[in-house]
């Protein structure tokens, strides 16, 4: 979620993951007038619970969240 709605034009958000067990697209575009966007996280099987830090950067501001990929 952006701090405020995108504008006057769209904003490109660069995405990243600290661990290959959780991959994300390189970026998403948030249209003007919209405050948030979605993207798909693709995970791979793990033998034990593994954490990945997901990051999103736009206009010099980076936000992160930790994702746990749980073993079956």
ABEGO torsion letter per residue (X at the ends): XBABBBOABBBBBBBBBABAABBBBABBBBBBGBABBBBBBBBBBBABBBBBBBBBBBGGBBBBBBBBBBBX
